[in-house]
Amino acid sequence: MPRLLIAEDDADLGPAMKRALELDGYVVDLVARGDEVGAALAASAYDVVLLDIGLPHMTGLEVLRELRSQRNATPVIVITALDRTTHRVAGLDAGADDYVVKPVDLEELAARIRAQLRRRDRRHDDSLCVGRVTLDFAGHVASMDGEEVPLTAKEFRVLALLMRRSRRFVSKADLEGELYDQDQWVESNTIEVAISALRRKFGRDFIRTARGLGYMVGGIEA
């Protein structure tokens, strides 16, 4: 599943959003200061950033302008209590991809995150197909030839990244990053165990392995 970064200094809202989005299957990291955002983005690849405007040490708008000046195109959803039209315009002009006003409706926020991911992946809906396998990101359901295939949460996350990057090799390090947040340890054989389980469920040839490159689903990209 995609990796999200929340930059929110509210001691209640930040952890609440993190827990809710983790239950939705995302890998989520949380920072509480504006000057921590750049370091987090340098350390990990994020699919969407949820950015508060009123952050200490560096405001959300300053963070946003710096990211865009560095040609960082990571989708950013601004989350703020500032609800005037001039505030929305300032946020969007600074490079935000979306703008959400507090109090945050978590269901709406999840839908806006999915919209950003569809736009990034150039998908028209919340599903993705590779060969006979279909993944429904909204429902967290995998199927083959129309028949649902039960997956664990880790298996679903590994398969989701492989399918989002189909026809390209995905390194073990990238797959590990998809499974764990900054507070968790990586067990050395977790990826191998997940890949083995996915091959049992979808066929051994569905996931290819190349030494030094990683894992891939779908044909080789020309």
N, CA and C atoms as a LAMMPS dump frame, in Angstrom:
ITEM: TIMESTEP
0
ITEM: NUMBER OF ATOMS
666
ITEM: BOX BOUNDS ff ff ff
-5.0000000000000000e+02 5.0000000000000000e+02
-5.0000000000000000e+02 5.0000000000000000e+02
-5.0000000000000000e+02 5.0000000000000000e+02
ITEM: ATOMS id mol type element x y z
1 1 1 N 0.851 -1.199 0
2 1 2 C 0 0 0
3 1 3 C 0.874 1.231 0
4 2 1 N 0.345 2.35 -0.445
5 2 2 C 1.123 3.588 -0.507
6 2 3 C 1.604 4.046 0.863
7 3 1 N 2.67 4.843 0.849
8 3 2 C 3.26 5.377 2.064
9 3 3 C 2.9 6.85 2.176
10 4 1 N 2.418 7.245 3.332
11 4 2 C 1.967 8.617 3.561
12 4 3 C 2.82 9.272 4.628
13 5 1 N 3.012 10.588 4.48
14 5 2 C 3.668 11.379 5.52
15 5 3 C 2.674 12.413 6.022
16 6 1 N 2.432 12.413 7.33
17 6 2 C 1.581 13.423 7.957
18 6 3 C 2.484 14.416 8.674
19 7 1 N 2.335 15.705 8.377
20 7 2 C 3.038 16.767 9.103
21 7 3 C 1.987 17.563 9.846
22 8 1 N 1.824 17.264 11.132
23 8 2 C 0.746 17.844 11.937
24 8 3 C 1.236 17.962 13.383
25 9 1 N 1.143 19.167 13.952
26 9 2 C 1.648 19.364 15.318
27 9 3 C 0.563 19.239 16.378
28 10 1 N -0.677 19.07 15.992
29 10 2 C -1.75 18.862 16.97
30 10 3 C -1.573 17.481 17.601
31 11 1 N -1.39 17.469 18.932
32 11 2 C -1.055 16.225 19.632
33 11 3 C -2.182 15.195 19.592
34 12 1 N -3.398 15.633 19.31
35 12 2 C -4.52 14.689 19.201
36 12 3 C -4.794 14.315 17.746
37 13 1 N -4.854 15.337 16.877
38 13 2 C -5.243 15.09 15.489
39 13 3 C -4.201 14.268 14.733
40 14 1 N -2.901 14.594 14.903
41 14 2 C -1.869 13.869 14.161
42 14 3 C -1.907 12.373 14.416
43 15 1 N -1.802 11.938 15.686
44 15 2 C -1.871 10.497 15.956
45 15 3 C -3.206 9.874 15.541
46 16 1 N -4.304 10.634 15.648
47 16 2 C -5.613 10.082 15.256
48 16 3 C -5.651 9.811 13.756
49 17 1 N -5.151 10.751 12.947
50 17 2 C -5.114 10.531 11.5
51 17 3 C -4.198 9.361 11.176
52 18 1 N -3.045 9.278 11.862
53 18 2 C -2.101 8.177 11.597
54 18 3 C -2.771 6.828 11.853
55 19 1 N -3.44 6.703 13.01
56 19 2 C -4.09 5.424 13.338
57 19 3 C -5.174 5.084 12.325
58 20 1 N -5.982 6.073 11.955
59 20 2 C -7.09 5.813 11.026
60 20 3 C -6.571 5.382 9.653
61 21 1 N -5.524 6.043 9.165
62 21 2 C -5.009 5.703 7.844
63 21 3 C -4.256 4.382 7.86
64 22 1 N -3.628 4.042 8.99
65 22 2 C -2.991 2.723 9.106
66 22 3 C -4.045 1.624 9.086
67 23 1 N -5.177 1.863 9.736
68 23 2 C -6.26 0.881 9.675
69 23 3 C -6.796 0.727 8.266
70 24 1 N -6.628 1.779 7.452
71 24 2 C -7.053 1.734 6.053
72 24 3 C -6.012 1.031 5.196
73 25 1 N -4.901 0.603 5.816
74 25 2 C -3.902 -0.189 5.104
75 25 3 C -2.67 0.565 4.674
76 26 1 N -2.61 1.881 4.93
77 26 2 C -1.449 2.662 4.502
78 26 3 C -0.298 2.506 5.49
79 27 1 N 0.925 2.715 4.985
80 27 2 C 2.082 2.888 5.86
81 27 3 C 2.196 4.393 6.108
82 28 1 N 2.21 4.794 7.375
83 28 2 C 2.096 6.221 7.703
84 28 3 C 3.199 6.633 8.675
85 29 1 N 3.891 7.713 8.349
86 29 2 C 4.85 8.328 9.258
87 29 3 C 4.3 9.691 9.67
88 30 1 N 4.671 10.115 10.887
89 30 2 C 4.147 11.364 11.438
90 30 3 C 5.288 12.236 11.932
91 31 1 N 5.304 13.505 11.51
92 31 2 C 6.246 14.486 12.055
93 31 3 C 5.426 15.667 12.563
94 32 1 N 6.01 16.432 13.508
95 32 2 C 5.252 17.517 14.135
96 32 3 C 5.854 18.887 13.877
97 33 1 N 6.964 18.957 13.122
98 33 2 C 7.613 20.236 12.837
99 33 3 C 7.833 20.379 11.337
100 34 1 N 7.728 21.625 10.86
101 34 2 C 7.906 21.849 9.436
102 34 3 C 9.29 21.499 8.946
103 35 1 N 10.312 21.759 9.77
104 35 2 C 11.674 21.48 9.319
105 35 3 C 11.998 19.992 9.31
106 36 1 N 11.077 19.156 9.778
107 36 2 C 11.298 17.704 9.73
108 36 3 C 10.772 17.089 8.434
109 37 1 N 9.987 17.839 7.678
110 37 2 C 9.364 17.28 6.471
111 37 3 C 10.423 16.959 5.42
112 38 1 N 11.327 17.913 5.17
113 38 2 C 12.351 17.7 4.155
114 38 3 C 13.222 16.495 4.471
115 39 1 N 13.586 16.33 5.743
116 39 2 C 14.419 15.195 6.14
117 39 3 C 13.672 13.879 5.936
118 40 1 N 12.379 13.875 6.256
119 40 2 C 11.593 12.653 6.07
120 40 3 C 11.497 12.29 4.592
121 41 1 N 11.291 13.303 3.738
122 41 2 C 11.187 13.038 2.299
123 41 3 C 12.526 12.601 1.717
124 42 1 N 13.624 13.067 2.311
125 42 2 C 14.941 12.642 1.837
126 42 3 C 15.232 11.206 2.239
127 43 1 N 14.643 10.77 3.362
128 43 2 C 14.912 9.424 3.878
129 43 3 C 14.015 8.367 3.251
130 44 1 N 12.791 8.743 2.852
131 44 2 C 11.837 7.759 2.321
132 44 3 C 11.054 8.362 1.165
133 45 1 N 10.58 7.5 0.283
134 45 2 C 9.721 7.94 -0.82
135 45 3 C 8.264 7.864 -0.362
136 46 1 N 7.577 8.987 -0.418
137 46 2 C 6.174 9.033 0
138 46 3 C 5.27 9.221 -1.215
139 47 1 N 4.074 8.636 -1.116
140 47 2 C 3.12 8.754 -2.215
141 47 3 C 2.25 9.992 -2.07
142 48 1 N 1.947 10.38 -0.833
143 48 2 C 1.159 11.593 -0.577
144 48 3 C 1.637 12.195 0.75
145 49 1 N 1.72 13.528 0.812
146 49 2 C 2.031 14.24 2.042
147 49 3 C 0.787 14.993 2.501
148 50 1 N 0.44 14.832 3.782
149 50 2 C -0.661 15.584 4.388
150 50 3 C -0.03 16.665 5.248
151 51 1 N -0.217 17.923 4.88
152 51 2 C 0.6 19.008 5.425
153 51 3 C -0.251 20.073 6.103
154 52 1 N -0.012 20.25 7.411
155 52 2 C -0.659 21.34 8.142
156 52 3 C 0.049 22.655 7.813
157 53 1 N -0.69 23.739 7.809
158 53 2 C -0.082 25.043 7.5
159 53 3 C 0.634 25.624 8.722
160 54 1 N 0.03 25.475 9.916
161 54 2 C 0.557 26.142 11.111
162 54 3 C 1.604 25.344 11.852
163 55 1 N 2.597 24.811 11.169
164 55 2 C 3.635 24.004 11.822
165 55 3 C 4.692 24.894 12.47
166 56 1 N 5.283 24.445 13.587
167 56 2 C 6.369 25.213 14.216
168 56 3 C 7.678 25.066 13.447
169 57 1 N 8.542 26.06 13.607
170 57 2 C 9.895 26.091 13.047
171 57 3 C 9.918 26.336 11.534
172 58 1 N 8.889 25.939 10.814
173 58 2 C 8.794 26.188 9.376
174 58 3 C 7.334 25.974 9.001
175 59 1 N 6.683 26.992 8.475
176 59 2 C 5.249 26.848 8.198
177 59 3 C 5.02 25.886 7.038
178 60 1 N 3.796 25.408 6.95
179 60 2 C 3.453 24.514 5.859
180 60 3 C 3.668 25.151 4.491
181 61 1 N 3.328 26.425 4.355
182 61 2 C 3.53 27.092 3.068
183 61 3 C 5.016 27.188 2.728
184 62 1 N 5.863 27.454 3.732
185 62 2 C 7.312 27.493 3.488
186 62 3 C 7.817 26.115 3.063
187 63 1 N 7.319 25.068 3.732
188 63 2 C 7.691 23.707 3.36
189 63 3 C 7.29 23.425 1.923
190 64 1 N 6.062 23.795 1.581
191 64 2 C 5.528 23.524 0.247
192 64 3 C 6.332 24.245 -0.831
193 65 1 N 6.61 25.519 -0.603
194 65 2 C 7.376 26.284 -1.608
195 65 3 C 8.771 25.691 -1.79
196 66 1 N 9.385 25.237 -0.683
197 66 2 C 10.728 24.654 -0.792
198 66 3 C 10.684 23.351 -1.578
199 67 1 N 9.674 22.512 -1.305
200 67 2 C 9.551 21.255 -2.048
201 67 3 C 9.42 21.502 -3.54
202 68 1 N 8.544 22.415 -3.898
203 68 2 C 8.314 22.656 -5.329
204 68 3 C 9.528 23.321 -5.977
205 69 1 N 10.239 24.159 -5.239
206 69 2 C 11.445 24.781 -5.807
207 69 3 C 12.519 23.735 -6.076
208 70 1 N 12.457 22.618 -5.326
209 70 2 C 13.401 21.517 -5.528
210 70 3 C 12.863 20.524 -6.557
211 71 1 N 11.795 20.892 -7.245
212 71 2 C 11.141 20.037 -8.258
213 71 3 C 10.656 18.721 -7.666
214 72 1 N 10.306 18.721 -6.384
215 72 2 C 9.707 17.55 -5.756
216 72 3 C 8.211 17.568 -6.073
217 73 1 N 7.754 16.554 -6.831
218 73 2 C 6.364 16.541 -7.311
219 73 3 C 5.447 15.658 -6.467
220 74 1 N 5.901 15.251 -5.277
221 74 2 C 5.045 14.422 -4.414
222 74 3 C 3.713 15.128 -4.168
223 75 1 N 2.575 14.436 -4.393
224 75 2 C 1.285 15.078 -4.136
225 75 3 C 1.16 15.545 -2.683
226 76 1 N 0.689 16.772 -2.494
227 76 2 C 0.539 17.352 -1.16
228 76 3 C -0.908 17.787 -0.95
229 77 1 N -1.511 17.299 0.13
230 77 2 C -2.837 17.751 0.537
231 77 3 C -2.664 18.63 1.767
232 78 1 N -3.022 19.891 1.655
233 78 2 C -2.942 20.814 2.785
234 78 3 C -4.14 20.574 3.703
235 79 1 N -3.862 20.475 5.013
236 79 2 C -4.927 20.305 6.008
237 79 3 C -4.79 21.429 7.011
238 80 1 N -5.798 22.303 7.095
239 80 2 C -5.644 23.501 7.905
240 80 3 C -6.984 24.027 8.396
241 81 1 N -6.916 24.848 9.441
242 81 2 C -8.122 25.51 9.933
243 81 3 C -8.389 26.812 9.182
244 82 1 N -7.448 27.252 8.355
245 82 2 C -7.599 28.499 7.601
246 82 3 C -8.55 28.246 6.428
247 83 1 N -9.742 28.841 6.496
248 83 2 C -10.767 28.458 5.526
249 83 3 C -11.202 29.573 4.574
250 84 1 N -10.535 30.712 4.624
251 84 2 C -10.93 31.785 3.703
252 84 3 C -10.424 31.475 2.295
253 85 1 N -11.104 32.085 1.32
254 85 2 C -10.71 31.869 -0.07
255 85 3 C -9.262 32.28 -0.314
256 86 1 N -8.826 33.383 0.308
257 86 2 C -7.446 33.828 0.113
258 86 3 C -6.452 32.782 0.63
259 87 1 N -6.804 32.09 1.732
260 87 2 C -5.929 31.033 2.254
261 87 3 C -5.864 29.853 1.282
262 88 1 N -7.021 29.466 0.747
263 88 2 C -7.051 28.345 -0.207
264 88 3 C -6.217 28.679 -1.436
265 89 1 N -6.401 29.896 -1.935
266 89 2 C -5.655 30.311 -3.126
267 89 3 C -4.155 30.3 -2.844
268 90 1 N -3.751 30.795 -1.665
269 90 2 C -2.329 30.818 -1.31
270 90 3 C -1.757 29.408 -1.248
271 91 1 N -2.513 28.491 -0.667
272 91 2 C -2.045 27.11 -0.57
273 91 3 C -1.9 26.446 -1.921
274 92 1 N -2.915 26.622 -2.763
275 92 2 C -2.864 26.001 -4.099
276 92 3 C -1.78 26.647 -4.959
277 93 1 N -1.637 27.965 -4.845
278 93 2 C -0.589 28.652 -5.617
279 93 3 C 0.81 28.26 -5.149
280 94 1 N 0.944 27.873 -3.876
281 94 2 C 2.259 27.462 -3.372
282 94 3 C 2.636 26.064 -3.851
283 95 1 N 1.649 25.347 -4.435
284 95 2 C 1.967 24.027 -4.984
285 95 3 C 1.163 22.883 -4.404
286 96 1 N 0.166 23.168 -3.568
287 96 2 C -0.668 22.089 -3.022
288 96 3 C -1.523 21.477 -4.128
289 97 1 N -1.775 20.171 -4
290 97 2 C -2.625 19.476 -4.967
291 97 3 C -4.072 19.437 -4.519
292 98 1 N -4.293 19.631 -3.221
293 98 2 C -5.657 19.638 -2.692
294 98 3 C -5.63 20.415 -1.379
295 99 1 N -6.815 20.78 -0.888
296 99 2 C -6.906 21.642 0.29
297 99 3 C -8.09 21.177 1.126
298 100 1 N -7.829 20.758 2.366
299 100 2 C -8.884 20.254 3.249
300 100 3 C -8.94 21.139 4.484
301 101 1 N -10.154 21.581 4.852
302 101 2 C -10.333 22.456 6.007
303 101 3 C -10.732 21.627 7.23
304 102 1 N -10.061 21.913 8.365
305 102 2 C -10.414 21.266 9.633
306 102 3 C -11.759 21.778 10.117
307 103 1 N -12.559 20.989 10.857
308 103 2 C -12.248 19.638 11.322
309 103 3 C -12.241 18.632 10.179
310 104 1 N -11.323 17.678 10.271
311 104 2 C -11.118 16.731 9.188
312 104 3 C -12.128 15.597 9.261
313 105 1 N -12.827 15.376 8.152
314 105 2 C -13.673 14.187 8.021
315 105 3 C -12.779 13.084 7.453
316 106 1 N -12.482 12.065 8.269
317 106 2 C -11.507 11.057 7.861
318 106 3 C -11.95 10.278 6.631
319 107 1 N -13.249 10.078 6.479
320 107 2 C -13.736 9.362 5.295
321 107 3 C -13.481 10.179 4.034
322 108 1 N -13.747 11.502 4.127
323 108 2 C -13.49 12.378 2.979
324 108 3 C -11.99 12.464 2.699
325 109 1 N -11.186 12.538 3.767
326 109 2 C -9.741 12.608 3.576
327 109 3 C -9.231 11.357 2.855
328 110 1 N -9.735 10.185 3.258
329 110 2 C -9.319 8.943 2.596
330 110 3 C -9.671 8.977 1.112
331 111 1 N -10.841 9.509 0.785
332 111 2 C -11.252 9.597 -0.618
333 111 3 C -10.344 10.552 -1.392
334 112 1 N -9.964 11.662 -0.757
335 112 2 C -9.073 12.619 -1.43
336 112 3 C -7.684 12.016 -1.636
337 113 1 N -7.207 11.202 -0.684
338 113 2 C -5.923 10.52 -0.862
339 113 3 C -6.012 9.547 -2.038
340 114 1 N -7.096 8.777 -2.104
341 114 2 C -7.258 7.833 -3.224
342 114 3 C -7.294 8.578 -4.548
343 115 1 N -7.92 9.747 -4.57
344 115 2 C -7.972 10.542 -5.809
345 115 3 C -6.574 10.967 -6.247
346 116 1 N -5.739 11.379 -5.285
347 116 2 C -4.364 11.75 -5.625
348 116 3 C -3.585 10.549 -6.161
349 117 1 N -3.801 9.384 -5.558
350 117 2 C -3.088 8.182 -6
351 117 3 C -3.539 7.758 -7.397
352 118 1 N -4.842 7.888 -7.676
353 118 2 C -5.32 7.562 -9.029
354 118 3 C -4.692 8.497 -10.048
355 119 1 N -4.64 9.769 -9.72
356 119 2 C -4.063 10.75 -10.641
357 119 3 C -2.587 10.453 -10.887
358 120 1 N -1.872 10.129 -9.791
359 120 2 C -0.446 9.827 -9.943
360 120 3 C -0.221 8.589 -10.801
361 121 1 N -1.065 7.548 -10.585
362 121 2 C -0.909 6.289 -11.315
363 121 3 C -1.625 6.31 -12.66
364 122 1 N -2.297 7.435 -12.966
365 122 2 C -3.056 7.568 -14.221
366 122 3 C -4.112 6.478 -14.333
367 123 1 N -4.791 6.195 -13.206
368 123 2 C -5.88 5.229 -13.197
369 123 3 C -7.212 5.979 -13.182
370 124 1 N -8.248 5.315 -13.739
371 124 2 C -9.566 5.943 -13.769
372 124 3 C -10.428 5.519 -12.584
373 125 1 N -10.038 4.413 -11.912
374 125 2 C -10.802 3.978 -10.753
375 125 3 C -9.83 3.423 -9.71
376 126 1 N -10.358 2.76 -8.691
377 126 2 C -9.519 2.291 -7.585
378 126 3 C -9.035 0.864 -7.776
379 127 1 N -9.065 0.364 -9.001
380 127 2 C -8.579 -0.989 -9.237
381 127 3 C -7.434 -0.978 -10.239
382 128 1 N -6.67 -2.055 -10.212
383 128 2 C -5.515 -2.181 -11.105
384 128 3 C -5.448 -3.64 -11.525
385 129 1 N -5.23 -3.887 -12.827
386 129 2 C -5.174 -5.254 -13.339
387 129 3 C -3.802 -5.528 -13.95
388 130 1 N -3.259 -6.675 -13.637
389 130 2 C -2.047 -7.168 -14.292
390 130 3 C -2.321 -8.628 -14.63
391 131 1 N -2.401 -8.923 -15.911
392 131 2 C -2.726 -10.284 -16.333
393 131 3 C -4.084 -10.689 -15.812
394 132 1 N -4.139 -11.814 -15.117
395 132 2 C -5.415 -12.341 -14.619
396 132 3 C -5.736 -11.823 -13.219
397 133 1 N -4.843 -11.002 -12.673
398 133 2 C -4.986 -10.553 -11.283
399 133 3 C -5.49 -9.112 -11.234
400 134 1 N -6.476 -8.885 -10.374
401 134 2 C -7.038 -7.539 -10.178
402 134 3 C -6.929 -7.178 -8.7
403 135 1 N -6.545 -5.925 -8.461
404 135 2 C -6.438 -5.431 -7.086
405 135 3 C -7.377 -4.241 -6.922
406 136 1 N -8.266 -4.333 -5.941
407 136 2 C -9.195 -3.247 -5.621
408 136 3 C -8.634 -2.513 -4.41
409 137 1 N -8.071 -1.314 -4.642
410 137 2 C -7.42 -0.583 -3.566
411 137 3 C -8.425 -0.073 -2.529
412 138 1 N -9.603 0.322 -2.967
413 138 2 C -10.595 0.849 -2.025
414 138 3 C -11.137 -0.253 -1.124
415 139 1 N -11.406 -1.417 -1.712
416 139 2 C -11.975 -2.516 -0.939
417 139 3 C -10.942 -3.431 -0.323
418 140 1 N -9.658 -3.24 -0.689
419 140 2 C -8.575 -4.095 -0.202
420 140 3 C -8.847 -5.553 -0.573
421 141 1 N -9.245 -5.769 -1.81
422 141 2 C -9.593 -7.106 -2.262
423 141 3 C -8.75 -7.448 -3.491
424 142 1 N -8.19 -8.663 -3.481
425 142 2 C -7.474 -9.173 -4.643
426 142 3 C -8.284 -10.297 -5.256
427 143 1 N -8.219 -10.404 -6.575
428 143 2 C -8.948 -11.481 -7.241
429 143 3 C -8.163 -11.966 -8.452
430 144 1 N -8.442 -13.204 -8.838
431 144 2 C -7.844 -13.76 -10.049
432 144 3 C -8.938 -14.42 -10.862
433 145 1 N -9.056 -14.026 -12.103
434 145 2 C -10.139 -14.503 -12.971
435 145 3 C -11.506 -14.265 -12.338
436 146 1 N -11.631 -13.159 -11.599
437 146 2 C -12.909 -12.803 -10.996
438 146 3 C -13.182 -13.434 -9.655
439 147 1 N -12.309 -14.354 -9.217
440 147 2 C -12.506 -15.034 -7.934
441 147 3 C -11.629 -14.367 -6.871
442 148 1 N -12.241 -14.014 -5.736
443 148 2 C -11.484 -13.363 -4.673
444 148 3 C -10.412 -14.286 -4.103
445 149 1 N -9.23 -13.719 -3.858
446 149 2 C -8.108 -14.462 -3.279
447 149 3 C -7.75 -13.812 -1.941
448 150 1 N -7.954 -14.508 -0.821
449 150 2 C -7.652 -13.911 0.489
450 150 3 C -6.162 -13.632 0.639
451 151 1 N -5.835 -12.43 1.14
452 151 2 C -4.447 -12.045 1.374
453 151 3 C -4.312 -11.484 2.785
454 152 1 N -3.126 -11.671 3.371
455 152 2 C -2.828 -10.977 4.62
456 152 3 C -2.527 -9.51 4.29
457 153 1 N -2.463 -8.676 5.337
458 153 2 C -2.178 -7.259 5.112
459 153 3 C -0.808 -7.066 4.471
460 154 1 N 0.188 -7.821 4.913
461 154 2 C 1.525 -7.689 4.326
462 154 3 C 1.541 -8.154 2.877
463 155 1 N 0.871 -9.254 2.595
464 155 2 C 0.811 -9.74 1.212
465 155 3 C 0.143 -8.711 0.318
466 156 1 N -0.926 -8.084 0.807
467 156 2 C -1.632 -7.094 -0.001
468 156 3 C -0.713 -5.899 -0.296
469 157 1 N 0.033 -5.442 0.704
470 157 2 C 0.906 -4.283 0.5
471 157 3 C 2.014 -4.595 -0.493
472 158 1 N 2.608 -5.787 -0.379
473 158 2 C 3.669 -6.165 -1.323
474 158 3 C 3.11 -6.253 -2.738
475 159 1 N 1.965 -6.925 -2.878
476 159 2 C 1.361 -7.066 -4.199
477 159 3 C 0.958 -5.703 -4.772
478 160 1 N 0.447 -4.813 -3.918
479 160 2 C 0.019 -3.494 -4.398
480 160 3 C 1.189 -2.721 -4.99
481 161 1 N 2.34 -2.748 -4.331
482 161 2 C 3.487 -2.015 -4.868
483 161 3 C 3.978 -2.653 -6.16
484 162 1 N 4.031 -3.989 -6.2
485 162 2 C 4.464 -4.66 -7.426
486 162 3 C 3.544 -4.328 -8.599
487 163 1 N 2.232 -4.289 -8.349
488 163 2 C 1.296 -4.018 -9.443
489 163 3 C 1.322 -2.555 -9.846
490 164 1 N 1.511 -1.638 -8.886
491 164 2 C 1.619 -0.22 -9.241
492 164 3 C 2.865 0.038 -10.08
493 165 1 N 3.892 -0.79 -9.896
494 165 2 C 5.128 -0.637 -10.67
495 165 3 C 5.295 -1.802 -11.634
496 166 1 N 4.202 -2.315 -12.164
497 166 2 C 4.277 -3.481 -13.041
498 166 3 C 5.174 -3.186 -14.242
499 167 1 N 5.795 -4.256 -14.754
500 167 2 C 6.729 -4.195 -15.884
501 167 3 C 8.052 -3.542 -15.5
502 168 1 N 8.255 -3.31 -14.194
503 168 2 C 9.541 -2.81 -13.711
504 168 3 C 9.946 -3.63 -12.488
505 169 1 N 11.251 -3.818 -12.298
506 169 2 C 11.708 -4.52 -11.109
507 169 3 C 11.611 -3.606 -9.888
508 170 1 N 11.177 -4.189 -8.773
509 170 2 C 11.064 -3.469 -7.501
510 170 3 C 12.04 -4.105 -6.523
511 171 1 N 12.915 -3.305 -5.93
512 171 2 C 13.936 -3.847 -5.04
513 171 3 C 13.333 -4.33 -3.72
514 172 1 N 14.067 -5.213 -3.063
515 172 2 C 13.629 -5.689 -1.739
516 172 3 C 13.555 -4.524 -0.754
517 173 1 N 14.492 -3.577 -0.866
518 173 2 C 14.477 -2.423 0.041
519 173 3 C 13.208 -1.595 -0.139
520 174 1 N 12.77 -1.399 -1.381
521 174 2 C 11.535 -0.641 -1.615
522 174 3 C 10.33 -1.385 -1.05
523 175 1 N 10.32 -2.709 -1.196
524 175 2 C 9.204 -3.494 -0.648
525 175 3 C 9.202 -3.438 0.875
526 176 1 N 10.38 -3.487 1.485
527 176 2 C 10.451 -3.375 2.943
528 176 3 C 9.948 -2.006 3.398
529 177 1 N 10.293 -0.967 2.651
530 177 2 C 9.821 0.372 2.99
531 177 3 C 8.321 0.496 2.91
532 178 1 N 7.7 -0.33 2.055
533 178 2 C 6.245 -0.31 1.916
534 178 3 C 5.549 -0.936 3.119
535 179 1 N 6.274 -1.795 3.84
536 179 2 C 5.651 -2.531 4.931
537 179 3 C 5.82 -1.882 6.29
538 180 1 N 6.883 -1.115 6.469
539 180 2 C 7.221 -0.662 7.808
540 180 3 C 7.317 0.849 7.877
541 181 1 N 6.924 1.389 9.019
542 181 2 C 7.096 2.815 9.235
543 181 3 C 8.35 3.062 10.05
544 182 1 N 8.586 4.326 10.42
545 182 2 C 9.839 4.689 11.074
546 182 3 C 10.008 4.049 12.449
547 183 1 N 8.928 3.536 13.026
548 183 2 C 8.987 3.005 14.39
549 183 3 C 9.115 1.494 14.441
550 184 1 N 9.185 0.844 13.271
551 184 2 C 9.162 -0.604 13.266
552 184 3 C 10.448 -1.171 12.681
553 185 1 N 10.839 -2.343 13.186
554 185 2 C 11.995 -3.037 12.659
555 185 3 C 11.59 -3.882 11.453
556 186 1 N 12.548 -4.087 10.576
557 186 2 C 12.33 -4.94 9.418
558 186 3 C 12.924 -6.309 9.684
559 187 1 N 12.082 -7.347 9.616
560 187 2 C 12.589 -8.705 9.758
561 187 3 C 13.184 -9.143 8.429
562 188 1 N 14.304 -9.828 8.476
563 188 2 C 15.11 -10.059 7.282
564 188 3 C 14.403 -10.886 6.21
565 189 1 N 13.518 -11.81 6.611
566 189 2 C 12.914 -12.696 5.616
567 189 3 C 11.446 -12.377 5.331
568 190 1 N 10.968 -11.248 5.806
569 190 2 C 9.546 -10.923 5.638
570 190 3 C 9.147 -10.86 4.168
571 191 1 N 9.953 -10.214 3.34
572 191 2 C 9.601 -10.075 1.93
573 191 3 C 9.598 -11.435 1.236
574 192 1 N 10.603 -12.249 1.519
575 192 2 C 10.657 -13.572 0.891
576 192 3 C 9.426 -14.402 1.266
577 193 1 N 9.01 -14.307 2.53
578 193 2 C 7.825 -15.058 2.981
579 193 3 C 6.575 -14.576 2.243
580 194 1 N 6.436 -13.262 2.089
581 194 2 C 5.264 -12.71 1.397
582 194 3 C 5.27 -13.093 -0.075
583 195 1 N 6.432 -12.999 -0.712
584 195 2 C 6.522 -13.357 -2.133
585 195 3 C 6.182 -14.835 -2.337
586 196 1 N 6.677 -15.681 -1.453
587 196 2 C 6.395 -17.113 -1.555
588 196 3 C 4.896 -17.372 -1.436
589 197 1 N 4.249 -16.683 -0.5
590 197 2 C 2.805 -16.863 -0.319
591 197 3 C 2.036 -16.378 -1.546
592 198 1 N 2.459 -15.248 -2.117
593 198 2 C 1.773 -14.714 -3.305
594 198 3 C 1.93 -15.663 -4.495
595 199 1 N 3.082 -16.274 -4.619
596 199 2 C 3.282 -17.228 -5.722
597 199 3 C 2.393 -18.454 -5.548
598 200 1 N 2.204 -18.892 -4.307
599 200 2 C 1.314 -20.045 -4.083
600 200 3 C -0.111 -19.691 -4.482
601 201 1 N -0.512 -18.434 -4.262
602 201 2 C -1.898 -18.044 -4.499
603 201 3 C -2.173 -17.637 -5.949
604 202 1 N -1.149 -17.07 -6.633
605 202 2 C -1.384 -16.56 -7.997
606 202 3 C -0.58 -17.299 -9.065
607 203 1 N 0.212 -18.262 -8.655
608 203 2 C 1.023 -19.001 -9.62
609 203 3 C 2.475 -18.572 -9.543
610 204 1 N 3.37 -19.544 -9.668
611 204 2 C 4.787 -19.258 -9.486
612 204 3 C 5.309 -18.247 -10.507
613 205 1 N 4.762 -18.276 -11.734
614 205 2 C 5.28 -17.405 -12.79
615 205 3 C 4.751 -15.975 -12.693
616 206 1 N 3.802 -15.715 -11.795
617 206 2 C 3.22 -14.363 -11.734
618 206 3 C 4.249 -13.337 -11.27
619 207 1 N 5.123 -13.729 -10.357
620 207 2 C 6.159 -12.808 -9.853
621 207 3 C 7.528 -13.332 -10.271
622 208 1 N 8.252 -12.522 -11.023
623 208 2 C 9.594 -12.902 -11.474
624 208 3 C 10.631 -12.319 -10.516
625 209 1 N 11.764 -13.003 -10.428
626 209 2 C 12.866 -12.54 -9.579
627 209 3 C 14.123 -12.419 -10.424
628 210 1 N 14.875 -11.35 -10.236
629 210 2 C 16.176 -11.19 -10.885
630 210 3 C 17.19 -10.781 -9.819
631 211 1 N 18.25 -11.546 -9.71
632 211 2 C 19.261 -11.263 -8.69
633 211 3 C 19.814 -9.85 -8.864
634 212 1 N 19.816 -9.092 -7.797
635 212 2 C 20.352 -7.731 -7.828
636 212 3 C 19.358 -6.682 -8.272
637 213 1 N 18.2 -7.104 -8.826
638 213 2 C 17.196 -6.152 -9.304
639 213 3 C 15.935 -6.17 -8.444
640 214 1 N 15.503 -7.38 -8.049
641 214 2 C 14.315 -7.468 -7.207
642 214 3 C 13.226 -8.317 -7.834
643 215 1 N 11.997 -7.846 -7.712
644 215 2 C 10.816 -8.619 -8.123
645 215 3 C 9.988 -7.804 -9.109
646 216 1 N 9.252 -8.537 -9.991
647 216 2 C 8.454 -7.831 -10.998
648 216 3 C 7.232 -8.666 -11.378
649 217 1 N 6.109 -7.963 -11.603
650 217 2 C 4.936 -8.601 -12.211
651 217 3 C 4.706 -7.952 -13.566
652 218 1 N 4.091 -8.704 -14.486
653 218 2 C 3.874 -8.181 -15.833
654 218 3 C 5.129 -8.348 -16.679
655 219 1 N 5.012 -8.01 -17.963
656 219 2 C 6.127 -8.166 -18.883
657 219 3 C 7.181 -7.1 -18.675
658 220 1 N 8.343 -7.286 -19.276
659 220 2 C 9.428 -6.317 -19.182
660 220 3 C 9.089 -5.089 -20.01
661 221 1 N 9.266 -3.908 -19.39
662 221 2 C 8.961 -2.655 -20.093
663 221 3 C 9.976 -2.4 -21.188
664 222 1 N 9.463 -2.069 -22.393
665 222 2 C 10.364 -1.84 -23.537
666 222 3 C 11.153 -0.551 -23.341
